[in-house]
Amino acid sequence: MKITEKEFNTITGEETITEREETDAEAAARLDRETELAQRQTEAEAKATQKAALLNRLGITDDEAKLLLA
């Protein structure tokens, strides 16, 4: 994956843009973050599904549940 870096010199007003390949460490860190994000998304979706099922069994709406918890 290409990484674009931009530097701006406030004294001269010069802007330097460089493009480079990511390092192995950067690639590993990016993949770790993507995996963690996917995991969190899956957990959030599972929790939302469980919440909806519980509210359905109780016969109350999401707004009514918010009122109960307020």
C-alpha positions as CSV (number, residue, x, y, z in Angstrom):
1,M,0.0,0.0,0.0
2,K,1.3,3.4,-0.9
3,I,1.6,6.1,1.8
4,T,1.5,9.8,0.9
5,E,3.2,12.1,3.3
6,K,2.8,15.9,3.2
7,E,5.2,18.3,4.9
8,F,4.5,22.1,5.0
9,N,7.2,24.5,5.9
10,T,5.5,27.5,7.6
11,I,8.5,29.7,7.2
12,T,8.9,29.3,3.4
13,G,5.4,28.3,2.6
14,E,6.8,25.3,0.7
15,E,4.8,22.1,0.6
16,T,6.6,18.8,0.0
17,I,4.6,15.7,-1.0
18,T,6.3,12.3,-1.0
19,E,4.8,8.9,-1.8
20,R,6.3,5.6,-0.5
21,E,5.5,2.0,0.2
22,E,4.5,1.1,3.7
23,T,7.0,-0.8,5.8
24,D,6.3,-4.3,7.1
25,A,5.7,-2.9,10.6
26,E,3.2,-0.4,9.2
27,A,1.4,-3.1,7.2
28,A,1.2,-5.3,10.3
29,A,-0.2,-2.5,12.4
30,R,-2.8,-1.6,9.7
31,L,-3.9,-5.2,9.4
32,D,-4.2,-5.5,13.2
33,R,-6.3,-2.4,13.4
34,E,-8.5,-3.7,10.6
35,T,-9.0,-7.0,12.3
36,E,-9.8,-5.3,15.6
37,L,-12.3,-3.0,13.9
38,A,-14.0,-6.0,12.2
39,Q,-14.2,-7.8,15.6
40,R,-15.7,-4.8,17.3
41,Q,-18.2,-4.4,14.5
42,T,-19.2,-8.1,14.8
43,E,-19.6,-7.8,18.6
44,A,-21.7,-4.6,18.3
45,E,-24.0,-6.2,15.7
46,A,-24.4,-9.3,17.9
47,K,-25.2,-7.1,20.9
48,A,-27.8,-5.1,18.9
49,T,-29.4,-8.4,17.8
50,Q,-29.6,-9.7,21.3
51,K,-31.1,-6.4,22.5
52,A,-33.7,-6.4,19.8
53,A,-34.7,-10.0,20.6
54,L,-35.0,-9.2,24.3
55,L,-37.1,-6.1,23.7
56,N,-39.3,-8.1,21.3
57,R,-39.8,-10.8,23.9
58,L,-40.7,-8.2,26.5
59,G,-43.0,-6.5,24.1
60,I,-41.6,-3.0,24.5
61,T,-40.1,-0.6,21.9
62,D,-36.6,0.8,21.9
63,D,-38.0,4.2,23.0
64,E,-39.8,2.6,25.9
65,A,-36.6,0.8,27.0
66,K,-34.7,4.1,26.9
67,L,-37.4,5.6,29.2
68,L,-37.0,2.8,31.7
69,L,-33.3,3.2,31.8
70,A,-33.3,7.0,32.1
